[in-house]
């Protein structure tokens, strides 16, 4: 019974010690972190994007203009 009581006292003393030590670790001065920056800005290929947009629109319109094949049951 004495062993259980001693273990309980030791545990009761050890549990508050771990949050206290964690609070002390945060007292160091913090280094301000900055996000990385690119050396040059990327320029998107504007003409190529418009050409692809026109080609996709033409494909959609062309597919819509194909006449349907009607069977004998229609």
GULO-823480 format. One record per residue: residue in one letter; x, y, z of N, C-alpha, C, O, CB in turn. Coordinates in Angstrom, 2 decimals. Atoms other than C-alpha are relative to their C-alpha. Glycine has a CB too. Layout:
N
   res       nc1       nc2       nc3      cac1      cac2      cac3       cc1       cc2       cc3       oc1       oc2       oc3      cbc1      cbc2      cbc3
     A         X         Y         Z         X         Y         Z         X         Y         Z         X         Y         Z         X         Y         Z
...
This chain:
74
   res       nc1       nc2       nc3      cac1      cac2      cac3       cc1       cc2       cc3       oc1       oc2       oc3      cbc1      cbc2      cbc3
     X      0.83     -1.18      0.00      0.00      0.00      0.00      0.88      1.25      0.00      0.55      2.25     -0.65     -0.94     -0.01      1.21
     X     -0.91     -1.13     -0.05      2.88      2.33      0.76      0.63      0.26     -1.37      0.87      1.41     -1.73      1.10     -0.25      1.05
     X     -0.58     -0.14      1.33      4.35      1.67     -2.70     -0.97      0.71     -0.95     -0.58      1.56     -1.74      0.39     -1.39     -0.57
     X      1.01     -0.63      0.85      1.11      2.64     -4.41     -0.14      1.48      0.36     -0.29      2.31     -0.53     -1.35     -0.72      0.15
     X      0.12     -1.38     -0.43      0.90      5.82     -2.35      1.21      0.81     -0.47      1.06      1.95     -0.91     -0.13      0.08      1.53
     X     -1.20     -0.70      0.47      4.51      6.75     -3.20     -0.04      0.21     -1.52      0.37      1.25     -2.02      1.27     -0.79      0.40
     X      0.10     -0.13      1.45      3.87      6.08     -6.89     -1.01      1.10     -0.36     -0.78      1.86     -1.30     -0.42     -1.34     -0.64
     X      1.00     -1.03      0.25      0.78      8.29     -6.77      0.54      1.39      0.27      0.26      2.32     -0.49     -1.22     -0.24      0.85
     X     -0.59     -1.29     -0.32      2.69     11.14     -5.12      1.03      0.39     -1.07      1.07      1.54     -1.50      0.67     -0.03      1.39
     X     -0.99     -0.28      1.05      5.52     10.85     -7.65     -0.67      0.39     -1.31     -0.22      1.30     -2.01      0.92     -1.22     -0.22
     X      0.72     -0.33      1.22      3.05     10.88    -10.51     -0.65      1.38      0.10     -0.65      2.15     -0.86     -1.06     -1.06     -0.29
     X      0.64     -1.29     -0.20      1.20     13.86     -9.06      1.01      1.14     -0.10      0.66      2.24     -0.53     -0.70      0.04      1.35
     X     -1.04     -1.03      0.10      4.48     15.79     -8.87      0.59      0.10     -1.41      1.03      1.17     -1.83      1.10     -0.28      1.00
     X     -0.62      0.01      1.32      5.70     14.76    -12.32     -0.92      0.56     -1.08     -0.43      1.15     -2.05      0.41     -1.42     -0.37
     X      0.92     -0.44      1.06      2.56     15.61    -14.32      0.04      1.52     -0.19      0.10      1.95     -1.34     -1.43     -0.44      0.34
     X     -0.07     -1.45      0.25      2.64     19.41    -13.73      1.36      0.47     -0.48      1.48      1.58     -1.01     -0.37      0.74      1.25
     X     -1.34     -0.42      0.41      6.37     19.49    -14.46      0.15      0.04     -1.51      0.88      0.89     -2.02      1.05     -0.92      0.59
     X     -0.20      0.03      1.45      6.05     18.62    -18.15     -0.62      1.23     -0.69      0.03      1.77     -1.59     -0.61     -1.27     -0.58
     X      0.45     -1.25      0.64      3.78     21.58    -19.12      0.85      1.21      0.40      1.03      2.13     -0.39     -1.45      0.27      0.36
     X     -0.83     -1.12     -0.42      5.98     23.89    -17.10      1.29      0.06     -0.80      1.76      1.14     -1.15      0.32     -0.10      1.50
     X     -1.23     -0.01      0.79      9.09     22.80    -18.99     -0.29      0.37     -1.45      0.56      0.96     -2.11      0.69     -1.38      0.07
     X      0.35     -0.37      1.36      7.26     23.21    -22.30     -0.20      1.51     -0.12      0.07      2.08     -1.17     -1.27     -0.75     -0.45
     X      0.19     -1.43      0.04      6.40     26.79    -21.41      1.35      0.72      0.00      1.47      1.79     -0.59     -0.85      0.46      1.18
     X     -1.32     -0.62     -0.02     10.04     27.58    -20.74      0.68     -0.10     -1.36      1.47      0.77     -1.72      0.86     -0.64      1.07
     X     -0.64      0.17      1.30     11.08     26.24    -24.14     -0.48      1.06     -0.99      0.26      1.39     -1.91     -0.28     -1.40     -0.55
     X      0.53     -1.00      0.92      8.88     28.82    -25.89      0.49      1.40      0.26      0.10      2.32     -0.46     -1.47     -0.02      0.04
     X     -0.44     -1.35     -0.34     10.64     31.78    -24.27      1.18      0.47     -0.84      1.65      1.60     -0.66      0.36      0.06      1.45
     X     -1.11     -0.42      0.87     13.42     31.83    -26.90     -0.51      1.02     -1.00     -1.68      0.97     -1.38      0.63     -1.23     -0.72
     X      0.45     -0.97      1.02     13.31     34.73    -29.36     -0.32     -0.73     -1.30      0.45     -1.58     -1.75      1.07      1.10     -0.23
     X      0.42      0.67      1.21     11.43     33.67    -32.48      0.62      0.66     -1.22      0.73      1.88     -1.29     -1.53      0.00     -0.11
     X     -0.56     -0.51      1.25     13.01     34.02    -35.91     -1.15      0.21     -0.97     -1.96     -0.70     -1.18      1.07     -1.00     -0.59
     X      1.08     -0.29      0.93     10.70     35.69    -38.38      0.26     -0.69     -1.33      1.29     -0.47     -1.96     -0.15      1.53     -0.20
     X     -0.14      0.75      1.24     10.15     33.40    -41.36     -0.70      0.75     -1.12     -1.81      1.24     -0.95     -0.58     -1.43      0.15
     X      0.58     -0.66      1.17      9.51     34.90    -44.79     -0.15     -1.02     -1.12      0.71     -1.89     -1.27      0.88      1.21     -0.45
     X      0.16      0.94      1.11      8.14     33.04    -47.80      1.04      0.25     -1.08      1.50      1.38     -1.25     -1.40      0.10     -0.59
     X     -0.99     -0.21      1.06     10.54     32.46    -50.67     -0.60      0.81     -1.15     -1.80      0.75     -1.41      0.51     -1.35     -0.52
     X      0.44     -0.82      1.13     10.35     34.83    -53.61      0.72     -0.47     -1.26      1.87     -0.90     -1.22      0.27      1.51      0.27
     X     -0.59      0.40      1.28     10.95     34.04    -57.27      0.90      1.11     -0.52      0.68      2.30     -0.26     -1.11     -0.33     -1.03
     X     -0.91     -0.98      0.55     13.77     35.73    -59.08     -0.63      0.83     -1.10     -0.45      2.05     -1.15      1.23     -0.68     -0.53
     X      0.67     -0.71      1.09     11.73     36.62    -62.17     -1.46     -0.43     -0.03     -1.80     -1.55      0.37      0.69     -0.28     -1.37
     X      1.42      0.33      0.11      8.01     36.74    -62.79     -0.24     -0.76     -1.29      0.36     -0.45     -2.32     -0.86      1.28      0.05
     X      0.34      0.77      1.18      6.55     34.21    -65.20     -0.99      0.78     -0.86     -1.92      1.39     -0.34     -0.58     -1.38      0.38
     X      0.91     -0.66      0.93      4.87     35.62    -68.30     -0.76     -1.11     -0.73     -0.15     -1.90     -1.45      0.78      0.94     -1.02
     X      0.76      1.06      0.66      2.03     33.39    -69.52     -0.04      0.19     -1.51     -0.05      1.33     -1.98     -1.41     -0.04      0.56
     X      0.06     -0.12      1.46      1.89     32.61    -73.26     -1.42      0.35     -0.44     -2.23     -0.54     -0.70      0.46     -1.32     -0.67
     X      1.36     -0.49      0.26     -1.18     34.73    -74.05     -0.50     -0.44     -1.37     -1.64     -0.89     -1.50     -0.04      1.53      0.11
     X      0.43      0.34      1.35     -1.27     34.07    -77.80     -0.32     -1.49     -0.10     -1.31     -1.88     -0.72      1.09      0.39     -1.03
     X      0.24      1.44      0.04     -1.01     30.30    -77.33     -1.29     -0.37      0.74     -2.01     -1.27      0.31      1.20     -0.76      0.61
     X      1.23      0.28     -0.73     -3.83     30.33    -74.77     -1.21      0.36     -0.84     -2.19     -0.38     -0.85     -0.02      0.76      1.33
     X      1.11     -0.38      0.86     -6.11     32.20    -77.19     -0.16     -0.99     -1.16     -1.29     -1.32     -1.53      0.20      1.42     -0.55
     X      0.09      0.97      1.09     -5.25     29.77    -80.01     -0.62     -1.32      0.47     -1.43     -1.90     -0.24      1.39     -0.26     -0.58
     X      0.59      1.23     -0.55     -6.09     26.77    -77.82     -1.48      0.22      0.28     -2.28     -0.67      0.03      0.74     -0.43      1.29
     X      1.41     -0.31     -0.26     -9.35     28.45    -76.76     -0.81     -0.01     -1.29     -1.92     -0.54     -1.32     -0.13      1.36      0.71
     X      0.70     -0.03      1.28    -10.33     29.06    -80.39     -0.13     -1.42     -0.56     -1.18     -1.78     -1.09      0.75      0.91     -1.01
     X      0.05      1.37      0.50     -9.44     25.45    -81.34     -1.03     -0.83      0.76     -1.77     -1.61      0.15      1.39     -0.66      0.12
     X      0.99      0.74     -0.79    -11.54     24.04    -78.47     -1.41      0.45     -0.34     -2.32     -0.39     -0.45      0.27      0.18      1.50
     X      1.33     -0.50      0.37    -14.49     26.28    -79.34     -0.39     -0.51     -1.37     -1.55     -0.88     -1.57     -0.03      1.54      0.03
     X      0.29      0.51      1.33    -14.25     25.22    -83.00     -0.33     -1.49      0.05     -1.22     -1.95     -0.67      1.20      0.24     -0.94
     X      0.28      1.43     -0.14    -14.18     21.54    -81.97     -1.39     -0.22      0.58     -2.11     -1.12      0.14      1.05     -0.68      0.88
     X      1.33      0.13     -0.60    -17.30     21.99    -79.83     -1.08      0.36     -1.02     -2.07     -0.36     -1.14     -0.13      0.89      1.25
     X      1.00     -0.41      1.01    -19.19     23.85    -82.57     -0.04     -1.02     -1.13     -1.12     -1.36     -1.60      0.34      1.42     -0.56
     X     -0.04      1.01      1.07    -18.04     21.34    -85.20     -0.70     -1.29      0.41     -1.40     -1.89     -0.40      1.43     -0.31     -0.38
     X      0.67      1.20     -0.47    -19.23     18.41    -83.08     -1.50      0.20      0.10     -2.27     -0.73     -0.12      0.56     -0.42      1.36
     X      1.44     -0.28     -0.09    -22.59     20.10    -82.57     -0.65      0.06     -1.38     -1.85     -0.19     -1.49     -0.24      1.31      0.74
     X      0.55     -0.12      1.34    -23.05     20.59    -86.34     -0.07     -1.33     -0.75     -0.67     -1.39     -1.82      0.80      0.97     -0.79
     X      0.06      1.30      0.66    -22.58     16.91    -87.25     -1.44     -0.50      0.06     -2.03     -0.57      1.14      0.99     -1.03      0.68
     X      1.39      0.47     -0.02    -25.98     15.58    -88.33     -0.11     -1.37      0.67      0.80     -2.19      0.61     -0.55     -0.06     -1.44
     X      0.20      1.28     -0.68    -27.43     12.72    -86.34     -0.36     -1.07     -1.02     -0.99     -0.79     -2.03     -1.11      0.12      1.08
     X      0.31      1.13      0.87    -27.68      9.31    -87.93     -1.29     -0.61      0.53     -1.32     -1.17      1.62      1.17     -1.05     -0.03
     X      1.29      0.50     -0.45    -31.29      8.31    -87.73     -0.21     -1.41     -0.53      0.07     -1.72     -1.68     -1.14      0.94     -0.45
     X      0.26      1.38      0.39    -32.27      4.69    -87.75     -1.41     -0.20     -0.52     -2.18      0.76     -0.61      0.23     -0.91      1.17
     X      1.30      0.30      0.57    -35.32      2.96    -89.19     -1.11      0.00      1.06     -2.29     -0.06      0.71      0.05     -1.34     -0.70
     X      1.02      0.04     -1.04    -37.09      2.98    -85.79     -0.43      1.39      0.44     -1.31      1.51      1.29      0.50     -0.78      1.19
     X      0.35     -1.37     -0.41    -37.28      6.78    -85.48     -1.26      0.48     -0.64     -1.68      1.62     -0.39      1.11      0.95     -0.33
